[in-house]
Amino acid sequence: MRRTAGGAKLSASDARGNEMHENWPELAAGMTPALKELRAGVPEVMKGFSAIARAALDGAALDAKTKELIALAIGVAVRCDACIAFHAESALKRGASRAEIMEAMGMTIYMGAGPSVMYAAQAIEAYDQFAARGGSGRG
């Protein structure tokens, strides 16, 4: 059986009959031993990380479901497979619907593309500035 970079086995299809590229529950479960080792190796750092997580999930302005949708979107944006697995599960446990996940992913796609557009404009500007100083270029 083929495995992903995260070590999870690839399955043929999900409950809807769609081809699956990653077994997300297995990927999340497969991270448990490594996370336990990390907690044992740097306990104070991991206690600090846990404190940050608790503080981020507390608060009254945003509910826990919204925060998990944000975390899932960030996981996608930074291309963290384990983050996607953990926060997809957490969003589901906190009541997020598939439609809410889809809208959050739409924003993730928009924001991933938006910064690229802005940096592309800066790249053109940089090129133009260097060209104006007498650099060589074709076309």
N, CA, C and O of each residue as an XYZ file, in Angstrom:
556
protein
N       0.839     -1.171      0.000
C       0.000      0.000      0.000
C       0.886      1.238      0.000
O       1.885      1.298      0.718
N       0.520      2.209     -0.798
C       1.266      3.459     -0.914
C       1.021      4.329      0.308
O      -0.074      4.319      0.871
N       2.049      5.093      0.726
C       1.934      5.990      1.874
C       2.267      7.414      1.445
O       3.000      7.635      0.481
N       1.718      8.363      2.171
C       2.009      9.771      1.920
C       3.288     10.164      2.633
O       3.880      9.363      3.357
N       3.713     11.409      2.423
C       4.903     11.917      3.110
C       4.708     11.877      4.614
O       5.678     11.717      5.356
N       3.464     12.021      5.084
C       3.168     11.964      6.515
C       3.094     10.548      7.047
O       2.929     10.350      8.251
N       3.214      9.556      6.172
C       3.198      8.168      6.594
C       1.832      7.511      6.569
O       1.731      6.305      6.795
N       0.770      8.276      6.299
C      -0.567      7.703      6.283
C      -0.778      6.887      5.013
O      -0.274      7.230      3.944
N      -1.530      5.804      5.152
C      -1.845      4.967      4.000
C      -2.878      5.657      3.124
O      -3.764      6.348      3.627
N      -2.766      5.474      1.835
C      -3.761      6.003      0.909
C      -4.881      4.986      0.767
O      -4.623      3.790      0.630
N      -6.113      5.451      0.798
C      -7.257      4.576      0.620
C      -7.841      4.810     -0.757
O      -7.621      5.854     -1.371
N      -8.585      3.833     -1.233
C      -9.155      3.916     -2.564
C     -10.270      4.952     -2.636
O     -10.298      5.763     -3.562
N     -11.201      4.938     -1.662
C     -12.296      5.895     -1.716
C     -12.851      6.139     -0.324
O     -12.639      5.351      0.598
N     -13.570      7.256     -0.191
C     -14.195      7.582      1.083
C     -15.640      7.101      1.077
O     -16.065      6.401      0.158
N     -16.390      7.478      2.102
C     -17.778      7.034      2.232
C     -18.660      7.546      1.100
O     -19.696      6.949      0.806
N     -18.268      8.633      0.468
C     -19.043      9.191     -0.649
C     -18.648      8.574     -1.988
O     -19.252      8.876     -3.017
N     -17.638      7.716     -1.972
C     -17.159      7.117     -3.204
C     -16.113      7.951     -3.916
O     -15.720      7.622     -5.035
N     -15.652      9.032     -3.287
C     -14.626      9.884     -3.872
C     -13.247      9.309     -3.577
O     -13.011      8.755     -2.504
N     -12.342      9.446     -4.539
C     -10.976      8.999     -4.315
C     -10.350      9.832     -3.205
O     -10.460     11.058     -3.193
N      -9.694      9.153     -2.276
C      -9.025      9.854     -1.181
C      -7.535      9.900     -1.470
O      -6.956      8.924     -1.947
N      -6.922     11.026     -1.183
C      -5.492     11.188     -1.383
C      -4.730     11.051     -0.074
O      -3.521     10.819     -0.075
N      -5.424     11.190      1.023
C      -4.797     11.140      2.348
C      -5.808     10.552      3.316
O      -6.999     10.847      3.227
N      -5.347      9.735      4.226
C      -6.203      9.218      5.284
C      -5.962     10.113      6.500
O      -5.057      9.864      7.297
N      -6.780     11.155      6.630
C      -6.546     12.194      7.637
C      -6.657     11.693      9.067
O      -5.814     12.054      9.888
N      -7.662     10.875      9.416
C      -7.697     10.362     10.794
C      -6.448      9.535     11.130
O      -5.920      9.626     12.238
N      -5.989      8.745     10.186
C      -4.787      7.947     10.419
C      -3.549      8.839     10.528
O      -2.657      8.573     11.334
N      -3.498      9.890      9.719
C      -2.371     10.812      9.804
C      -2.324     11.457     11.186
O      -1.257     11.534     11.796
N      -3.472     11.923     11.688
C      -3.519     12.556     13.010
C      -3.106     11.556     14.087
O      -2.317     11.889     14.970
N      -3.629     10.347     14.021
C      -3.274      9.328     15.011
C      -1.794      8.977     14.927
O      -1.159      8.711     15.947
N      -1.249      8.975     13.733
C       0.161      8.654     13.547
C       1.099      9.702     14.122
O       2.274      9.419     14.357
N       0.598     10.901     14.350
C       1.415     11.969     14.934
C       1.549     11.829     16.448
O       2.462     12.404     17.040
N       0.660     11.079     17.077
C       0.640     10.981     18.538
C       1.973     10.552     19.137
O       2.435     11.198     20.078
N       2.616      9.494     18.640
C       3.904      9.112     19.237
C       4.974     10.197     19.104
O       5.740     10.433     20.038
N       5.027     10.846     17.962
C       6.029     11.892     17.758
C       5.754     13.090     18.668
O       6.688     13.696     19.193
N       4.491     13.428     18.854
C       4.148     14.547     19.732
C       4.470     14.218     21.194
O       4.920     15.086     21.943
N       4.240     12.966     21.594
C       4.592     12.551     22.962
C       6.098     12.669     23.169
O       6.553     13.125     24.219
N       6.862     12.259     22.171
C       8.322     12.358     22.276
C       8.763     13.819     22.348
O       9.670     14.160     23.107
N       8.132     14.665     21.570
C       8.451     16.086     21.604
C       8.128     16.682     22.972
O       8.914     17.457     23.516
N       6.961     16.316     23.530
C       6.600     16.807     24.868
C       7.616     16.360     25.919
O       7.937     17.114     26.838
N       8.115     15.141     25.781
C       9.108     14.634     26.737
C      10.465     15.305     26.531
O      11.195     15.543     27.493
N      10.800     15.606     25.287
C      12.110     16.177     24.973
C      12.252     17.637     25.310
O      13.325     18.082     25.716
N      11.178     18.392     25.147
C      11.203     19.831     25.452
C       9.927     20.192     26.230
O       9.069     20.918     25.728
N       9.818     19.682     27.444
C       8.563     19.855     28.186
C       8.184     21.303     28.446
O       7.006     21.650     28.355
N       9.142     22.150     28.765
C       8.803     23.549     29.058
C       8.311     24.278     27.814
O       7.384     25.085     27.886
N       8.931     23.994     26.678
C       8.497     24.601     25.418
C       7.078     24.146     25.084
O       6.237     24.953     24.689
N       6.822     22.855     25.244
C       5.496     22.333     24.915
C       4.439     22.813     25.905
O       3.281     22.994     25.530
N       4.827     23.026     27.183
C       3.882     23.620     28.142
C       3.534     25.035     27.695
O       2.380     25.456     27.774
N       4.543     25.764     27.226
C       4.302     27.108     26.714
C       3.398     27.096     25.498
O       2.504     27.932     25.367
N       3.638     26.141     24.607
C       2.797     26.005     23.412
C       1.356     25.701     23.819
O       0.417     26.275     23.268
N       1.184     24.798     24.782
C      -0.167     24.458     25.255
C      -0.847     25.668     25.885
O      -2.053     25.860     25.725
N      -0.082     26.478     26.597
C      -0.643     27.690     27.196
C      -1.102     28.663     26.108
O      -2.152     29.294     26.235
N      -0.312     28.780     25.042
C      -0.706     29.634     23.928
C      -2.003     29.115     23.299
O      -2.907     29.895     23.001
N      -2.086     27.809     23.102
C      -3.284     27.212     22.511
C      -4.511     27.487     23.371
O      -5.562     27.870     22.859
N      -4.373     27.289     24.690
C      -5.504     27.546     25.590
C      -5.916     29.016     25.539
O      -7.105     29.330     25.475
N      -4.942     29.905     25.566
C      -5.245     31.339     25.535
C      -5.911     31.728     24.218
O      -6.838     32.537     24.210
N      -5.450     31.163     23.116
C      -6.027     31.481     21.806
C      -7.464     30.990     21.697
O      -8.291     31.636     21.053
N      -7.771     29.856     22.316
C      -9.125     29.307     22.240
C     -10.078     29.965     23.236
O     -11.295     29.874     23.079
N      -9.536     30.627     24.257
C     -10.373     31.367     25.201
C     -10.811     32.668     24.558
O     -10.396     33.001     23.448
N     -11.640     33.384     25.258
C     -12.074     34.684     24.764
C     -13.531     34.654     24.383
O     -14.116     33.589     24.186
N     -14.108     35.825     24.282
C     -15.549     35.918     24.057
C     -15.923     36.439     22.680
O     -17.056     36.235     22.244
N     -15.021     37.099     21.986
C     -15.394     37.732     20.716
C     -15.648     36.721     19.609
O     -16.574     36.896     18.817
N     -14.844     35.666     19.540
C     -15.024     34.618     18.528
C     -15.314     33.303     19.228
O     -14.681     32.976     20.231
N     -16.269     32.548     18.702
C     -16.546     31.251     19.301
C     -15.506     30.218     18.860
O     -14.750     30.455     17.918
N     -15.473     29.085     19.540
C     -14.463     28.054     19.286
C     -14.554     27.506     17.863
O     -13.531     27.193     17.254
N     -15.765     27.387     17.332
C     -15.922     26.889     15.962
C     -15.257     27.832     14.967
O     -14.536     27.386     14.074
N     -15.492     29.114     15.113
C     -14.886     30.100     14.221
C     -13.369     30.057     14.321
O     -12.668     30.143     13.313
N     -12.872     29.925     15.537
C     -11.424     29.844     15.724
C     -10.840     28.604     15.051
O      -9.745     28.660     14.492
N     -11.560     27.491     15.100
C     -11.074     26.279     14.432
C     -11.132     26.426     12.916
O     -10.268     25.900     12.214
N     -12.135     27.132     12.400
C     -12.177     27.400     10.957
C     -10.982     28.246     10.542
O     -10.392     28.017      9.487
N     -10.626     29.221     11.369
C      -9.443     30.048     11.094
C      -8.183     29.190     11.134
O      -7.328     29.288     10.254
N      -8.075     28.345     12.165
C      -6.893     27.486     12.294
C      -6.775     26.528     11.108
O      -5.675     26.294     10.607
N      -7.895     25.976     10.659
C      -7.875     25.088      9.507
C      -7.416     25.840      8.258
O      -6.604     25.331      7.486
N      -7.926     27.031      8.066
C      -7.526     27.837      6.911
C      -6.036     28.149      6.951
O      -5.363     28.100      5.922
N      -5.520     28.469      8.128
C      -4.089     28.734      8.256
C      -3.289     27.462      7.976
O      -2.248     27.513      7.321
N      -3.772     26.324      8.469
C      -3.103     25.050      8.186
C      -2.980     24.795      6.689
O      -1.950     24.324      6.208
N      -4.048     25.115      5.962
C      -4.008     24.970      4.501
C      -3.006     25.959      3.906
O      -2.192     25.593      3.059
N      -3.071     27.202      4.353
C      -2.209     28.250      3.795
C      -0.729     27.951      3.991
O       0.090     28.257      3.124
N      -0.387     27.351      5.131
C       1.026     27.051      5.389
C       1.396     25.623      4.996
O       2.519     25.173      5.219
N       0.426     24.920      4.404
C       0.639     23.572      3.856
C       1.106     22.571      4.915
O       2.081     21.848      4.713
N       0.393     22.541      6.048
C       0.715     21.652      7.164
C      -0.309     20.524      7.218
O      -1.425     20.718      7.701
N       0.067     19.347      6.724
C      -0.864     18.212      6.691
C      -1.414     17.869      8.071
O      -2.621     17.685      8.227
N      -0.546     17.781      9.064
C      -1.006     17.433     10.409
C      -1.929     18.515     10.964
O      -2.907     18.200     11.643
N      -1.632     19.787     10.685
C      -2.511     20.882     11.130
C      -3.891     20.730     10.501
O      -4.904     20.917     11.174
N      -3.933     20.395      9.228
C      -5.203     20.190      8.537
C      -5.979     19.073      9.214
O      -7.175     19.213      9.471
N      -5.312     17.976      9.501
C      -5.985     16.840     10.137
C      -6.539     17.229     11.501
O      -7.718     17.004     11.776
N      -5.715     17.802     12.348
C      -6.149     18.144     13.702
C      -7.267     19.187     13.701
O      -8.233     19.054     14.453
N      -7.149     20.221     12.868
C      -8.137     21.297     12.908
C      -9.410     20.955     12.136
O     -10.467     21.503     12.449
N      -9.349     20.078     11.150
C     -10.574     19.602     10.505
C     -11.404     18.817     11.519
O     -12.620     18.985     11.607
N     -10.734     17.964     12.276
C     -11.432     17.196     13.309
C     -11.983     18.123     14.395
O     -13.126     17.961     14.823
N     -11.192     19.080     14.836
C     -11.641     20.015     15.879
C     -12.801     20.872     15.401
O     -13.729     21.138     16.165
N     -12.762     21.310     14.143
C     -13.872     22.107     13.605
C     -15.156     21.277     13.586
O     -16.223     21.776     13.943
N     -15.055     20.029     13.176
C     -16.213     19.136     13.169
C     -16.756     18.954     14.580
O     -17.965     19.046     14.796
N     -15.871     18.696     15.546
C     -16.295     18.503     16.936
C     -16.955     19.760     17.510
O     -17.784     19.666     18.416
N     -16.595     20.913     16.996
C     -17.170     22.166     17.493
C     -18.376     22.629     16.668
O     -18.863     23.749     16.827
N     -18.845     21.739     15.781
C     -20.097     21.990     15.090
C     -20.011     22.616     13.712
O     -21.035     23.030     13.168
N     -18.827     22.700     13.133
C     -18.712     23.289     11.796
C     -19.367     22.375     10.760
O     -19.186     21.157     10.779
N     -20.123     22.984      9.866
C     -20.762     22.230      8.785
C     -19.805     22.134      7.592
O     -18.806     22.850      7.519
N     -20.128     21.250      6.678
C     -19.326     21.140      5.458
C     -19.378     22.451      4.677
O     -18.378     22.865      4.090
N     -20.536     23.101      4.668
C     -20.664     24.385      3.964
C     -19.763     25.445      4.596
O     -19.171     26.256      3.885
N     -19.655     25.445      5.928
C     -18.768     26.400      6.591
C     -17.303     26.103      6.273
O     -16.508     27.020      6.071
N     -16.955     24.829      6.231
C     -15.587     24.447      5.844
C     -15.315     24.925      4.420
O     -14.250     25.476      4.142
N     -16.274     24.716      3.520
C     -16.098     25.147      2.127
C     -15.893     26.659      2.040
O     -15.018     27.117      1.304
N     -16.680     27.436      2.773
C     -16.500     28.893      2.735
C     -15.145     29.295      3.294
O     -14.495     30.192      2.759
N     -14.715     28.641      4.362
C     -13.391     28.936      4.923
C     -12.299     28.597      3.911
O     -11.315     29.327      3.794
N     -12.467     27.495      3.182
C     -11.471     27.123      2.169
C     -11.494     28.107      1.016
O     -10.455     28.383      0.415
N     -12.676     28.644      0.696
C     -12.757     29.674     -0.332
C     -11.941     30.902      0.051
O     -11.252     31.482     -0.788
N     -12.021     31.293      1.317
C     -11.220     32.428      1.792
C      -9.730     32.091      1.771
O      -8.899     32.945      1.462
N      -9.399     30.850      2.099
C      -7.998     30.427      2.065
C      -7.446     30.517      0.649
O      -6.329     30.991      0.438
N      -8.230     30.064     -0.311
C      -7.813     30.135     -1.712
C      -7.658     31.599     -2.134
O      -6.677     31.970     -2.779
N      -8.627     32.409     -1.765
C      -8.572     33.836     -2.100
C      -7.321     34.485     -1.511
O      -6.607     35.204     -2.211
N      -7.054     34.237     -0.239
C      -5.904     34.870      0.409
C      -4.582     34.300     -0.083
O      -3.575     35.007     -0.095
N      -4.566     33.042     -0.485
C      -3.346     32.483     -1.062
C      -3.037     33.117     -2.408
O      -1.879     33.345     -2.755
N      -4.090     33.394     -3.152
C      -3.897     33.994     -4.470
C      -3.649     35.492     -4.362
O      -2.835     36.044     -5.102
N      -4.348     36.152     -3.442
C      -4.218     37.592     -3.278
C      -2.789     38.040     -3.017
O      -2.291     38.918     -3.721
N      -2.110     37.462     -2.022
C      -0.716     37.853     -1.785
C       0.176     37.602     -2.996
O       1.110     38.363     -3.249
N      -0.108     36.543     -3.739
C       0.691     36.282     -4.942
C       0.511     37.402     -5.959
O       1.468     37.805     -6.620
N      -0.712     37.904     -6.084
C      -0.971     39.019     -6.994
C      -0.181     40.244     -6.540
O       0.430     40.929     -7.361
N      -0.190     40.517     -5.255
C       0.526     41.687     -4.730
C       2.038     41.554     -4.926
O       2.697     42.514     -5.328
N       2.586     40.381     -4.646
C       4.021     40.185     -4.841
C       4.397     40.187     -6.311
O       5.492     40.615     -6.679
N       3.486     39.707     -7.155
C       3.748     39.753     -8.595
C       3.864     41.201     -9.062
O       4.732     41.535     -9.869
N       2.980     42.058     -8.546
C       3.049     43.484     -8.901
C       4.369     44.087     -8.434
O       4.969     44.892     -9.147
N       4.823     43.707     -7.250
C       6.101     44.195     -6.746
C       7.267     43.674     -7.586
O       8.237     44.395     -7.819
N       7.174     42.424     -8.041
C       8.230     41.862     -8.882
C       8.340     42.625    -10.195
O       9.443     42.888    -10.676
N       7.192     42.982    -10.775
C       7.199     43.774    -12.009
C       7.794     45.145    -11.738
O       8.591     45.648    -12.530
N       7.409     45.755    -10.615
C       7.944     47.052    -10.247
C       9.467     46.984    -10.061
O      10.193     47.865    -10.523
N       9.939     45.944     -9.392
C      11.386     45.782     -9.188
C      12.100     45.634    -10.527
O      13.136     46.256    -10.760
N      11.538     44.808    -11.402
C      12.133     44.625    -12.724
C      12.218     45.966    -13.445
O      13.263     46.324    -13.988
N      11.114     46.702    -13.444
C      11.066     47.993    -14.134
C      12.103     48.963    -13.574
O      12.730     49.703    -14.331
N      12.286     48.964    -12.260
C      13.267     49.857    -11.643
C      14.695     49.483    -12.045
O      15.516     50.354    -12.332
N      14.981     48.174    -12.062
C      16.316     47.755    -12.486
C      16.522     48.036    -13.963
O      17.618     48.422    -14.371
N      15.487     47.850    -14.769
C      15.598     48.119    -16.207
C      15.855     49.607    -16.448
O      16.623     49.974    -17.337
N      15.214     50.452    -15.657
C      15.390     51.893    -15.803
C      16.825     52.327    -15.455
O      17.272     53.385    -15.899
N      17.527     51.542    -14.688
C      18.905     51.861    -14.302
C      19.904     51.352    -15.351
O      21.115     51.450    -15.158
N      19.402     50.823    -16.432
C      20.290     50.401    -17.496
C      20.600     48.914    -17.520
O      21.532     48.486    -18.200
N      19.841     48.137    -16.796
C      20.033     46.686    -16.857
C      19.634     46.167    -18.219
O      19.009     46.886    -18.999
N      19.981     44.942    -18.514
C      19.596     44.379    -19.794
C      18.396     43.473    -19.610
O      18.234     42.835    -18.569
N      17.578     43.425    -20.606
C      16.407     42.557    -20.582
C      15.925     42.352    -21.987
O      16.232     43.138    -22.883
N      15.188     41.320    -22.178
C      14.665     41.025    -23.522
C      13.156     41.069    -23.480
O      12.530     40.344    -22.708
N      12.577     41.902    -24.293
C      11.129     41.941    -24.432
C      10.506     42.775    -23.415
O       9.283     42.913    -23.394
